[in-house]
Amino acid sequence: MEVEILESMSRFIENLQRIFSLKRTKITLYIATVLWIAVITQILMNKVFFENFEIAEAFVKTNSEDLKCSLEIVAQHHSDFLSETEKKDILHHIADAIGLKLDSDIKIKREDQQTEYSYHKHAKKAETTLKIVSLQQEADSTIKVKHYVVVRLNIKESIKSIDKYRRLIEKALDEMDMSTRQVNVLYEGMIDGLMSRNDKEDMANLMIRELQGEVAFDYQHGDSYTVYAYTGLINEYIETVGCKINIQIAMTYDELSDKTRIYLATPIINQSW
């Protein structure tokens, strides 16, 4: 009888151990599954975040005034020859993509080895320039012509709309098979008075945190302060002194207006400031 009881208890313990072993396996698998789902979800969220990412959000956090934004896209056309009609069609295609009505003639300017087809429109809160620049270059005793499409937008106040226009322009360029391009976005604003070094650093760190970036290097020269950083949320970047760079923040003091001007650009500021 005791032997039967011991055998029964032994079987019970074995079954119990097997149940707990299975339970542990299930728990382990469950935890692993949850972790993988979390990782995959984060990857997808980052992808969605990037696709809908507006760097303007980071700049708005500075609470600066007199906001404006500029966008410059330079794309190289794949063809060696473009007729006058083809050049004008390209400009019309981009204009249609962003809802711009060309209400005057496209200007043509020829100078030495360069030809430029351009259209410029200035409105109250926006300024648009469309160009095709053709450059003659001599290579191996032959003359080749390279064509560059240049799009510049300057927008005041409604700076968040620049991301929408960027997507529209890039889509129009994709439709014309112009994938070789350089994109620069610059946000500008100002705050009253002269900012201290600490205040400048705090403001720069605020924007970099919003962009989930890391500082590469910075420097102070007089009343001007510049920071270069990198974020994985933006595809474009340049490499300099062994660092990846796709964010530049600059602050400079304007004595005449007694205001500190603030700039945020990707990948870098490509104009004087």
Secondary structure, 3 states (H helix, E strand, C coil): CHHHHHHHHHHHHHHHHHHHHHHHHHHHHHHHHHHHHHHHHHHHHHHHHHHCCCCHHHHHCCCCEEEEEEEEEEEECCCCCCCHHHHHHHHHHHHHHCCCCCCCCCEEEEECCEEEEEEEEECCCEEEEEEEEEEEEEECCEEEEEEEEEEEEEEECCHHHHHHHHHHHHHHHHHCCCCCEEEEEEEEEEEECCCCHHHHHHHHHHHHHHCCEEEEEEEEECCEEEEEEEECCCCCCEEECCEEECEEEEEEEECCCCEEEEEEEECCCCCCC
